[in-house]
Amino acid sequence: MESQIKRKGFSKDFNLMVVGQIISILGSALLRFALSLYVLDITGRADLFAVLFAISSVPILLAPLGGAIADRFNRRNLMVIFDFTSSIIVFIFFVVLAIGNSSILLIGVVMVLLSLVSAMYAPAVMASIPVLVEEEKLEQANGIVNGIQALSGVAAPVLGGILYGMIGLKVLVIMSGVFFFLSAILEMFINIPFSQREMNGHIIPTLVNDLKGGFSYVVKQSFIFKCMILAALLNLLLTPLFVVGVPIILRVTMQSSDTLYGIAMGLIDFATILGALSMGYFAKKMGINNLYFWIFVTALLIVPMAISVTPLMLNIGYYPSYILFVVSTLLIAMIITVISIYVITVVQKETPNENLGKVMAIIIAVSQCMAPIGQILYGLLFEAFSIQIYIPIIMVCVSMMVMAIATKKILRFEEGAAAK
């Protein structure tokens, strides 16, 4: 009877974790958005918040440490501790705000602390999914978790903008703290299988050795190492295209109105969510042996992006260029989300439970560190070719085609390695 229930849906523990994720991630996204508006209100300078945001992203480098911790301790307890810690940080921040201290430095410290907790929290979640979900549903489960993260990015600006104007920063801070607290309470009812591993001496040397072992494991496991490189290259080439390139093209090259710009960015977010939530369907059509095909399709979809910003197309009229650009961008956003989730899922299937936290955290840290590098490169390219904006897009297209060919060659001997 139990197995029949599992086949029909996800386990109670996974469902509880998902609800906890929704509450926790929404609370975090609301707070980050509210703080961005507040900094802009009190300073009028977007560059200050950009610096704060960049600094607050640094703790992602500590994700491997969070992974080592996730492999040594009960992951359910870690989630509870991390959410309680976030709520305490937020409540202390509220008290300091209430007594009249609202400095930029204070906001920066709070953002860094919350990002640090988040960097530790994420590996515990990613490492828990494979032990809470049947293997054949792992792609769909990862899609749901990624969809929640993407949805929070869409909902936070809408809800945050409305609530910030209606109730102000202090009430939003309290709401965020309550969200973290409720998530921690909910996570206390999750049962995540855990086997205590023997420690060799003090906890710090043990974690250091675990970290060394984690990096060594990733490098020695040919298939997992290749997947990490693939994830890093995708983040280097495509993530900055959406973060830097798309806004520049819509606002500067096409001179889109606020409304049309907002519609395009909203649709891209929706495509990301749709890709994540439809992962269960795409998982049946994807495999290590045809992964290169999906990367090649992505490269081909970049071609109409480039065409939409050529002088010939722009001279035809605004709407044909805008529609062609947005449609191709939506399809790319959806496919690249599916590819990313699939690669993560394959690695999860191939990694023993005792190494899951470390391996997931290392891949997350390495791939996410590539995005800022790509953003700098894209900034330079789009500035250098501001008149011929289609040139850097064609360069991305060629790079993706080369990547597709390389993926076919380096993974053709790994077909049997991935879990089926």
C-alpha positions as CSV (number, residue, x, y, z in Angstrom):
1,M,0.0,0.0,0.0
2,E,2.8,2.4,0.9
3,S,4.6,1.8,-2.4
4,Q,1.4,2.5,-4.3
5,I,1.0,5.8,-2.4
6,K,4.6,6.7,-3.3
7,R,4.0,6.0,-7.0
8,K,1.0,8.3,-7.1
9,G,2.7,11.2,-5.5
10,F,5.6,12.5,-3.3
11,S,6.1,11.5,0.3
12,K,4.8,13.6,3.2
13,D,8.4,14.5,4.2
14,F,9.2,15.9,0.7
15,N,5.9,17.8,0.6
16,L,6.7,19.3,4.0
17,M,10.2,20.3,2.8
18,V,8.6,22.0,-0.3
19,V,6.2,24.0,1.8
20,G,9.0,25.0,4.1
21,Q,11.1,26.1,1.1
22,I,8.2,28.2,-0.2
23,I,7.9,30.0,3.1
24,S,11.6,30.4,3.7
25,I,12.6,31.5,0.1
26,L,9.6,33.9,-0.1
27,G,10.6,35.5,3.2
28,S,14.2,35.9,2.0
29,A,13.2,37.3,-1.4
30,L,10.8,39.8,0.1
31,L,13.5,41.0,2.5
32,R,16.1,41.4,-0.2
33,F,13.7,43.3,-2.4
34,A,12.5,45.6,0.4
35,L,16.1,46.4,1.4
36,S,16.9,47.3,-2.2
37,L,14.0,49.8,-2.3
38,Y,15.0,51.2,1.1
39,V,18.6,51.8,0.1
40,L,17.5,53.5,-3.1
41,D,15.0,55.6,-1.0
42,I,17.6,56.8,1.6
43,T,20.5,57.3,-0.8
44,G,19.1,57.7,-4.3
45,R,22.1,55.7,-5.5
46,A,21.7,52.3,-7.3
47,D,25.5,51.8,-7.3
48,L,25.7,51.5,-3.5
49,F,23.2,48.7,-3.5
50,A,24.9,47.0,-6.4
51,V,28.1,47.0,-4.3
52,L,26.2,45.6,-1.3
53,F,24.6,43.0,-3.5
54,A,28.0,41.9,-4.9
55,I,29.5,41.7,-1.4
56,S,26.5,39.7,-0.1
57,S,27.2,37.1,-2.9
58,V,30.7,36.3,-1.6
59,P,29.5,33.7,1.0
60,I,28.5,31.3,-1.8
61,L,32.2,30.4,-1.8
62,L,31.5,28.8,1.6
63,A,28.9,26.5,0.1
64,P,31.4,23.5,0.1
65,L,31.7,23.9,3.8
66,G,28.0,23.8,4.1
67,G,28.1,20.6,2.0
68,A,30.6,19.0,4.3
69,I,28.4,19.9,7.3
70,A,25.3,18.5,5.5
71,D,27.1,15.1,5.1
72,R,28.1,15.0,8.8
73,F,25.0,16.0,10.6
74,N,21.2,15.4,10.4
75,R,20.1,17.4,7.4
76,R,16.6,18.0,8.9
77,N,18.2,19.5,12.0
78,L,20.5,21.7,9.9
79,M,17.5,23.1,8.0
80,V,15.8,23.9,11.3
81,I,18.9,25.5,12.8
82,F,19.6,27.6,9.7
83,D,16.0,28.9,9.4
84,F,16.0,29.7,13.2
85,T,19.3,31.5,12.8
86,S,17.9,33.6,9.8
87,S,14.9,34.5,11.9
88,I,17.1,35.6,14.8
89,I,19.2,37.8,12.5
90,V,16.1,39.4,11.0
91,F,14.5,40.0,14.4
92,I,17.7,41.6,15.8
93,F,17.8,43.8,12.6
94,F,14.2,44.9,13.3
95,V,15.2,45.9,16.9
96,V,18.1,47.9,15.7
97,L,15.9,49.6,13.0
98,A,13.2,50.3,15.7
99,I,15.8,52.3,17.8
100,G,16.6,54.4,14.8
101,N,19.8,52.9,13.3
102,S,19.3,52.3,9.5
103,S,22.8,52.7,8.2
104,I,24.0,51.3,4.9
105,L,26.7,49.4,6.8
106,L,24.1,47.7,8.9
107,I,22.1,46.6,5.9
108,G,25.2,45.3,4.3
109,V,26.1,43.2,7.4
110,V,22.6,41.8,7.5
111,M,22.7,40.8,3.8
112,V,26.1,39.1,4.2
113,L,24.9,37.2,7.3
114,L,21.7,36.0,5.6
115,S,23.7,35.0,2.5
116,L,26.1,33.1,4.6
117,V,23.3,31.1,6.2
118,S,21.8,30.5,2.8
119,A,25.1,29.2,1.4
120,M,25.1,26.7,4.3
121,Y,21.4,25.9,3.9
122,A,21.2,25.1,0.2
123,P,23.5,22.0,0.2
124,A,21.4,20.4,3.0
125,V,18.3,20.8,0.9
126,M,19.9,19.6,-2.4
127,A,21.4,16.6,-0.6
128,S,18.0,15.7,1.0
129,I,16.0,15.5,-2.2
130,P,17.4,12.1,-3.4
131,V,16.7,10.4,0.0
132,L,13.1,11.7,0.2
133,V,12.1,10.9,-3.4
134,E,12.0,7.8,-5.5
135,E,14.7,7.8,-8.2
136,E,12.3,7.9,-11.1
137,K,10.7,11.1,-9.7
138,L,14.0,12.8,-8.9
139,E,14.0,15.1,-12.0
140,Q,10.4,16.2,-11.3
141,A,11.3,16.8,-7.6
142,N,14.3,18.9,-8.5
143,G,12.1,20.8,-11.0
144,I,9.7,21.6,-8.2
145,V,12.4,22.9,-5.9
146,N,13.9,25.0,-8.7
147,G,10.5,26.2,-9.7
148,I,9.9,27.5,-6.2
149,Q,13.1,29.5,-6.3
150,A,12.3,30.9,-9.7
151,L,8.7,31.7,-8.6
152,S,9.9,33.6,-5.6
153,G,12.0,35.8,-7.9
154,V,8.8,36.7,-9.7
155,A,6.5,37.1,-6.7
156,A,8.9,39.0,-4.5
157,P,9.1,42.2,-6.7
158,V,5.3,42.2,-7.1
159,L,4.4,41.5,-3.4
160,G,7.4,43.4,-2.1
161,G,6.6,46.5,-4.1
162,I,2.9,46.5,-2.9
163,L,3.7,45.7,0.7
164,Y,6.7,48.1,0.9
165,G,4.4,51.0,-0.2
166,M,1.5,49.9,2.1
167,I,3.2,48.8,5.4
168,G,6.8,50.0,5.1
169,L,10.2,48.4,5.7
170,K,9.9,47.6,9.4
171,V,6.7,45.5,9.1
172,L,8.2,43.7,6.1
173,V,11.3,42.8,8.1
174,I,9.0,41.4,10.9
175,M,7.1,39.4,8.2
176,S,10.3,38.0,6.8
177,G,11.5,36.9,10.3
178,V,8.1,35.2,11.0
179,F,8.4,33.4,7.6
180,F,11.8,32.0,8.6
181,F,10.5,31.0,12.0
182,L,7.5,29.2,10.6
183,S,9.6,27.4,8.1
184,A,11.9,26.2,10.9
185,I,8.8,24.9,12.9
186,L,7.5,23.1,9.8
187,E,10.8,21.5,9.1
188,M,10.9,20.0,12.6
189,F,8.2,17.5,11.4
190,I,10.3,16.2,8.4
191,N,11.9,12.8,8.7
192,I,15.1,12.6,6.7
193,P,17.0,9.3,6.9
194,F,20.4,9.9,8.6
195,S,23.2,7.6,9.7
196,Q,25.8,9.1,12.1
197,R,29.3,8.7,10.7
198,E,32.3,8.3,13.0
199,M,34.5,11.3,13.4
200,N,38.3,11.2,13.4
201,G,39.1,13.6,16.2
202,H,37.8,17.1,16.5
203,I,35.0,18.4,14.3
204,I,37.1,21.1,12.5
205,P,39.9,18.7,11.3
206,T,37.2,16.3,10.3
207,L,35.3,18.9,8.2
208,V,38.6,20.0,6.6
209,N,39.4,16.4,5.7
210,D,35.8,16.0,4.4
211,L,36.3,19.0,2.2
212,K,39.5,17.7,0.8
213,G,37.8,14.4,0.2
214,G,34.9,16.1,-1.5
215,F,37.1,18.0,-4.0
216,S,39.2,14.9,-4.6
217,Y,36.0,12.8,-5.2
218,V,34.6,15.3,-7.7
219,V,37.9,15.5,-9.6
220,K,38.5,11.7,-9.7
221,Q,34.9,10.9,-10.7
222,S,35.2,11.6,-14.4
223,F,31.5,11.8,-15.1
224,I,30.7,14.1,-12.2
225,F,33.7,16.4,-13.0
226,K,32.5,16.7,-16.6
227,C,29.0,17.6,-15.4
228,M,30.5,20.3,-13.1
229,I,32.4,21.8,-16.0
230,L,29.2,21.7,-18.2
231,A,27.2,23.5,-15.4
232,A,30.0,26.1,-15.1
233,L,30.1,26.8,-18.8
234,L,26.4,27.2,-19.0
235,N,26.6,29.7,-16.2
236,L,29.4,31.5,-17.9
237,L,27.8,31.8,-21.3
238,L,24.0,31.9,-20.8
239,T,23.3,33.3,-17.3
240,P,25.0,36.6,-18.0
241,L,23.2,36.9,-21.3
242,F,19.9,37.1,-19.4
243,V,21.3,39.2,-16.5
244,V,23.2,41.7,-18.6
245,G,22.4,41.2,-22.3
246,V,18.6,41.0,-22.3
247,P,18.0,44.2,-20.3
248,I,20.5,46.2,-22.4
249,I,19.0,45.0,-25.6
250,L,15.4,45.7,-24.5
251,R,16.1,49.1,-22.9
252,V,19.0,50.5,-24.9
253,T,19.0,48.9,-28.3
254,M,15.2,48.5,-28.8
255,Q,14.3,51.4,-26.4
256,S,11.3,49.5,-25.0
257,S,8.8,51.2,-22.9
258,D,8.6,50.4,-19.2
259,T,5.5,48.3,-19.9
260,L,6.9,46.3,-22.7
261,Y,10.2,45.8,-20.8
262,G,8.3,44.6,-17.8
263,I,6.2,42.2,-19.9
264,A,9.3,40.7,-21.5
265,M,11.2,40.2,-18.2
266,G,8.1,38.7,-16.6
267,L,7.6,36.3,-19.5
268,I,11.2,35.2,-19.2
269,D,10.7,34.5,-15.5
270,F,7.6,32.6,-16.4
271,A,9.5,30.5,-19.0
272,T,12.0,29.6,-16.3
273,I,9.3,28.4,-13.9
274,L,7.5,26.5,-16.7
275,G,10.8,24.7,-17.6
276,A,11.4,23.8,-14.0
277,L,7.8,22.5,-13.4
278,S,7.7,20.6,-16.7
279,M,10.9,18.7,-15.8
280,G,9.0,15.5,-15.2
281,Y,7.9,15.5,-18.9
282,F,11.3,16.4,-20.3
283,A,13.1,13.8,-18.2
284,K,11.6,11.1,-20.3
285,K,13.1,12.6,-23.5
286,M,16.5,13.5,-22.2
287,G,19.6,11.4,-21.7
288,I,23.3,11.7,-21.5
289,N,23.6,10.4,-25.1
290,N,21.4,13.3,-26.4
291,L,22.3,16.1,-24.1
292,Y,24.4,17.7,-26.8
293,F,21.3,17.9,-29.0
294,W,19.5,20.2,-26.5
295,I,22.6,22.4,-26.2
296,F,22.7,22.6,-30.0
297,V,19.0,23.6,-30.1
298,T,19.8,26.3,-27.6
299,A,22.6,27.6,-29.9
300,L,20.2,27.6,-32.9
301,L,17.7,29.6,-30.9
302,I,20.3,32.3,-30.3
303,V,20.4,33.0,-34.0
304,P,16.9,34.7,-34.1
305,M,18.0,36.7,-31.1
306,A,20.9,38.0,-33.1
307,I,18.7,38.6,-36.2
308,S,16.2,40.6,-34.1
309,V,18.8,43.3,-33.3
310,T,20.3,43.6,-36.8
311,P,19.9,47.0,-38.4
312,L,17.7,45.4,-41.2
313,M,15.3,43.9,-38.6
314,L,15.2,47.0,-36.4
315,N,14.4,49.2,-39.5
316,I,11.4,46.9,-40.3
317,G,9.7,48.0,-37.1
318,Y,9.8,47.8,-33.3
319,Y,7.2,45.0,-32.8
320,P,8.6,42.4,-35.2
321,S,12.1,42.7,-33.6
322,Y,10.6,42.7,-30.1
323,I,8.4,39.6,-30.7
324,L,11.2,37.7,-32.4
325,F,13.7,38.5,-29.6
326,V,11.2,37.7,-26.8
327,V,10.0,34.4,-28.3
328,S,13.5,33.1,-28.9
329,T,14.6,34.3,-25.4
330,L,11.7,32.5,-23.7
331,L,12.5,29.2,-25.5
332,I,16.1,29.5,-24.5
333,A,15.2,30.2,-20.9
334,M,13.0,27.2,-20.7
335,I,15.4,24.7,-22.3
336,I,18.4,25.9,-20.3
337,T,16.4,25.5,-17.1
338,V,15.6,21.9,-18.1
339,I,19.2,21.1,-19.0
340,S,20.5,22.5,-15.7
341,I,18.1,20.5,-13.6
342,Y,18.8,17.4,-15.6
343,V,22.5,17.7,-15.1
344,I,22.1,18.2,-11.3
345,T,19.7,15.2,-11.1
346,V,22.2,12.9,-12.9
347,V,24.9,13.9,-10.5
348,Q,22.6,13.2,-7.5
349,K,21.9,9.7,-8.9
350,E,25.6,9.0,-9.3
351,T,26.7,10.3,-5.9
352,P,26.7,8.2,-2.7
353,N,24.5,9.7,0.1
354,E,27.6,10.4,2.3
355,N,29.1,12.6,-0.4
356,L,25.9,14.3,-1.7
357,G,26.1,17.5,0.3
358,K,29.8,18.2,-0.6
359,V,29.4,17.3,-4.3
360,M,26.2,19.4,-4.7
361,A,27.8,22.4,-2.9
362,I,31.0,22.2,-4.9
363,I,29.1,22.2,-8.2
364,I,26.9,25.1,-7.0
365,A,29.9,27.1,-5.8
366,V,32.0,26.5,-9.0
367,S,29.1,27.2,-11.4
368,Q,27.8,30.3,-9.6
369,C,31.3,31.8,-9.4
370,M,31.4,31.7,-13.2
371,A,28.3,34.0,-13.6
372,P,30.0,37.2,-12.3
373,I,33.0,36.5,-14.7
374,G,30.6,36.2,-17.5
375,Q,28.8,39.4,-16.5
376,I,32.0,41.4,-16.7
377,L,32.9,39.9,-20.1
378,Y,29.4,40.6,-21.4
379,G,29.5,44.2,-20.1
380,L,32.8,44.8,-22.0
381,L,31.5,43.1,-25.2
382,F,28.1,44.9,-25.2
383,E,30.0,48.2,-24.6
384,A,32.5,47.5,-27.4
385,F,29.8,46.5,-29.9
386,S,27.0,48.9,-28.8
387,I,26.3,49.8,-32.4
388,Q,26.5,46.2,-33.7
389,I,24.9,44.5,-30.7
390,Y,24.3,41.3,-32.8
391,I,28.0,40.5,-32.9
392,P,28.4,39.4,-29.2
393,I,25.2,37.4,-29.6
394,I,26.6,35.6,-32.6
395,M,29.8,35.0,-30.5
396,V,27.6,33.3,-27.9
397,C,25.9,31.2,-30.5
398,V,29.2,30.0,-31.9
399,S,30.4,29.2,-28.4
400,M,27.3,27.2,-27.6
401,M,27.7,25.2,-30.8
402,V,31.3,24.4,-29.9
403,M,30.1,23.4,-26.5
404,A,27.5,21.1,-28.0
405,I,30.1,19.3,-30.1
406,A,32.4,19.0,-27.1
407,T,29.6,17.7,-24.9
408,K,28.9,14.9,-27.5
409,K,32.5,13.9,-27.5
410,I,33.3,14.0,-23.8
411,L,30.0,12.3,-22.7
412,R,29.7,9.6,-25.4
413,F,31.6,7.1,-23.2
414,E,29.4,8.0,-20.2
415,E,26.1,6.8,-21.4
416,G,26.1,3.8,-19.1
417,A,27.3,5.9,-16.1
418,A,24.2,8.0,-15.6
419,A,21.3,6.5,-13.7
420,K,18.5,5.5,-16.0
